[in-house]
Amino acid sequence: MQYVFALAIALVLNATANLLMKTGMKPIEAAGGVLRDGLMTGVKTVMTSGVLMIGLACFVLNAAFYMYALQSKALKISVAYPIMVGGGYALIAVVARVHPALAETMTLGQKLGVALVLVGILLIATQAGDPAAQRV
């Protein structure tokens, strides 16, 4: 159970990192982009942005929790990875829709796609230990 909890924390950290990166890049993009004045200036721009640095820290923590979860003999990578990626996608899509700084719109097809991703994750996770499902 501790490994599943670690995977859930990793998923949330990954989604948070991506959302912070998007939010943190908005003013930089408006000023001409991160590489407008060259690579070194771009690195300095990122390093001096609190939002981007917190996003990078979330990525580092995500990797730590994900690696911890992957050490479980019971948690298969074929289950953990879809949960991480698909769950992160669904979480990001929902937060980007409702967060005032992002306020992204979603078409009916996109909403259906998010729902299908979640159903897929549920099927992968619940069928992982089912011997009958493995005969296919």
Long-range contacts (C-beta under 8 A, 24 or more apart in sequence): 3-68, 3-69, 3-71, 3-72, 3-74, 3-75, 4-69, 4-75, 6-65, 6-66, 6-68, 6-69, 7-65, 7-66, 7-69, 7-75, 7-80, 7-83, 7-84, 9-65, 10-62, 10-63, 10-65, 10-66, 10-69, 10-84, 11-83, 11-84, 11-87, 11-88, 11-91, 12-91, 13-58, 13-59, 13-61, 13-62, 13-65, 14-58, 14-59, 14-62, 14-66, 14-84, 14-88, 15-87, 15-88, 15-91, 15-92, 15-95, 16-55, 16-58, 17-55, 17-56, 17-58, 17-59, 17-62, 18-55, 18-88, 18-92, 19-55, 19-92, 19-95, 19-96, 19-99, 19-102, 20-51, 20-52, 20-54, 20-55, 20-58, 21-52, 21-55, 22-96, 22-102, 23-51, 23-99, 23-101, 23-102, 24-49, 24-51, 24-52, 24-55, 25-52, 26-101, 76-128, 78-124, 78-128, 79-124, 79-125, 79-128, 82-120, 82-121, 82-124, 82-125, 83-121, 83-124, 83-125, 86-117, 86-118, 86-120, 86-121, 87-118, 87-121, 89-114, 89-117, 90-114, 90-117, 90-118, 90-121
